[in-house]
Amino acid sequence: MSESVADPALAWDWGPAHSRLTRCCLYVAVAPILGMLLGGALLALTLLPTLFSNLELLALVVLFALVGGPFSLLYLWPVLTDRDQRAGLVGSWWLEGLRPLGLAVAAVGGLGALVLSVRVAAYGPLVVVGVAMGVGFPVTGLLATRGRVDPEELTLRFEWGKRRPVTGDITVEMCNWTGLRRYRLGPVAVCLASYAPGTSGGAPQLFVVPASVASAARDSFERALATPVDEPARDGNPAVAATLAAFGLGTLAVGAGLWLLADLPSGIGLWIVAVCGTFGVLFLVLAARER
């Protein structure tokens, strides 16, 4: 590694153990799950007097809890405590940054959000779980990286956790960029990169780096963008273009014919027109690209 690569201004580690923002996003993502566990525990505590007054019912509940309930997860304890096995499942890098106080606050907040959502609508908890997990986990995944910029090789290396056993780390050849847009959002810079045709599909188009790294690497980014990129010539295929055009026009004709001639309910008719119109236009756009 060159001296410039070792420059700490061009490297970052935003794992949950090192970044409060990443840690908070992870807490938000797991808050509904922790809230449900907390609610179940509180409910179990309220039922304890009733269970102890009926030994048969208590024995049945204990049996279900041990065989198919939450306590059955204890069978996974040897796997979770083995460092090598745990790294393959979740990755200790994600777990290192979690704090007991943060988990407790997330559990209380998740339970409160679930209870309030029930008062608003019967499907409220589903919305809470969907929003928290659907937004929290992707944002955490974007933030929870570490990497470095090599100003000599003009590469950008991303690492996910201590290791990424399935797909490996990603090294981006910045010389393949044809454009880069950066948006400063507080302590992070959201980057949208466009690549020359033929670039490997594993290169990320959307990535996040600390704003300080984006500022320090500005010169490297500009030199990479100024590097000429050889775009391979691509000849059109008239036969494919004609086939796609026929499919597009035919799909539009079918949609228009069903709308005008068939006696369909308005909702079904609109759905058919929307589907046929979408695919018809898509086929025509592809046909235009093949000319």
C-alpha positions, -999 to 999 in steps of 0.1 A, spaced: 0 0 0 14 34 -9 18 62 15 -10 82 0 -34 53 5 -25 51 42 -36 87 45 -64 86 71 -83 114 54 -89 90 25 -101 60 46 -131 55 67 -148 29 90 -185 36 95 -194 3 112 -220 5 141 -191 4 165 -176 36 151 -205 56 138 -233 69 159 -254 76 128 -251 40 116 -258 27 151 -290 48 154 -302 36 120 -297 0 131 -316 7 163 -345 21 143 -346 -9 120 -348 -34 149 -370 -13 172 -403 -29 161 -389 -64 167 -375 -55 201 -408 -38 209 -428 -70 201 -404 -90 223 -408 -65 251 -445 -65 248 -446 -103 248 -424 -103 280 -447 -78 297 -477 -99 288 -461 -130 301 -454 -113 334 -490 -102 338 -501 -138 332 -477 -154 357 -502 -153 386 -528 -171 366 -503 -197 354 -490 -205 388 -526 -209 401 -531 -236 374 -503 -261 374 -516 -280 344 -518 -249 323 -483 -238 335 -468 -272 324 -485 -269 290 -471 -234 285 -436 -244 296 -437 -274 272 -447 -252 242 -421 -226 251 -393 -251 253 -403 -271 222 -414 -245 197 -414 -212 215 -387 -185 220 -367 -207 244 -361 -231 215 -337 -204 201 -313 -215 229 -305 -245 207 -287 -219 185 -265 -207 213 -234 -228 204 -236 -214 168 -241 -178 180 -211 -180 205 -188 -195 179 -169 -166 162 -165 -183 129 -201 -195 127 -214 -161 138 -195 -142 112 -211 -163 85 -246 -156 98 -248 -120 107 -212 -108 112 -199 -96 146 -191 -63 129 -228 -55 130 -232 -67 166 -201 -50 181 -216 -15 181 -249 -23 198 -252 -10 233 -275 -23 261 -289 12 267 -295 17 230 -313 -16 227 -335 -8 257 -344 26 243 -352 10 209 -374 -17 225 -394 9 245 -397 32 215 -407 3 192 -434 -9 217 -447 26 220 -449 31 182 -467 -2 178 -493 6 205 -499 41 191 -502 27 156 -530 3 168 -550 33 180 -547 49 146 -556 19 125 -558 -18 128 -530 -23 102 -509 4 119 -483 -21 133 -477 -35 98 -469 1 86 -446 7 115 -427 -26 109 -426 -20 72 -413 16 74 -388 9 102 -373 -22 85 -378 -11 49 -360 21 55 -337 13 85 -319 -17 71 -312 -3 36 -299 30 50 -278 11 76 -264 -11 47 -254 20 28 -237 36 58 -221 5 74 -191 3 52 -154 9 55 -131 16 26 -104 38 12 -96 58 -19 -63 51 -37 -53 84 -54 -25 67 -73 -44 38 -88 -77 58 -89 -96 31 -72 -123 31 -45 -125 1 -23 -155 -9 -2 -155 -34 26 -186 -47 43 -178 -60 78 -147 -79 87 -153 -101 57 -179 -106 30 -177 -143 23 -202 -146 -5 -193 -119 -29 -161 -104 -15 -152 -68 -12 -157 -44 -41 -130 -24 -58 -143 3 -81 -121 15 -110 -129 52 -109 -115 57 -144 -147 39 -156 -168 67 -143 -185 89 -169 -202 110 -143 -204 115 -105 -230 135 -86 -224 142 -49 -250 154 -24 -239 166 10 -264 154 37 -249 164 71 -219 142 79 -222 120 48 -220 125 10 -244 105 -12 -228 97 -45 -245 87 -77 -220 73 -103 -225 65 -139 -202 40 -157 -190 34 -192 -208 6 -211 -192 -27 -205 -183 -20 -169 -187 -49 -145 -222 -51 -131 -209 -53 -95 -199 -16 -95 -222 3 -72 -241 33 -87 -253 45 -54 -229 47 -24 -222 68 7 -189 80 20 -182 104 49 -183 141 38 -147 145 50 -135 117 27 -154 131 -3 -138 165 3 -103 150 7 -107 128 -24 -121 156 -46 -89 158 -67 -89 120 -72 -125 121 -83 -119 149 -108 -88 132 -122 -107 100 -127 -136 118 -144 -111 135 -167 -96 102 -178 -109 93 -213 -131 62 -214 -131 40 -245 -168 32 -252 -172 0 -273 -190 5 -306 -224 -11 -307 -242 -19 -339 -279 -20 -340 -299 -51 -351 -327 -42 -375 -344 -76 -371 -345 -72 -333 -357 -36 -337 -385 -47 -360 -396 -75 -336 -396 -52 -306 -416 -26 -326 -442 -52 -336 -446 -63 -300 -449 -27 -288 -475 -17 -314 -494 -50 -310 -495 -45 -272 -508 -10 -275 -534 -21 -301 -546 -49 -278 -550 -25 -249 -568 1 -270 -591 -26 -285 -601 -41 -252 -608 -6 -238 -629 5 -267 -646 -28 -278 -649 -50 -247 -676 -44 -221 -653 -45 -190 -657 -29 -156 -640 4 -155 -614 -8 -129 -604 -38 -149 -603 -17 -181 -580 9 -166 -557 -19 -153 -555 -35 -187 -547 -1 -204 -520 6 -178 -503 -28 -183 -506 -27 -221 -495 9 -222 -464 3 -200 -452 -27 -219 -460 -12 -253 -440 19 -246 -412 -2 -232 -410 -23 -263 -410 8 -285 -382 24 -265 -361 -8 -268 -368 -9 -305 -356 27 -309 -323 17 -291 -318 -12 -315 -322 9 -347 
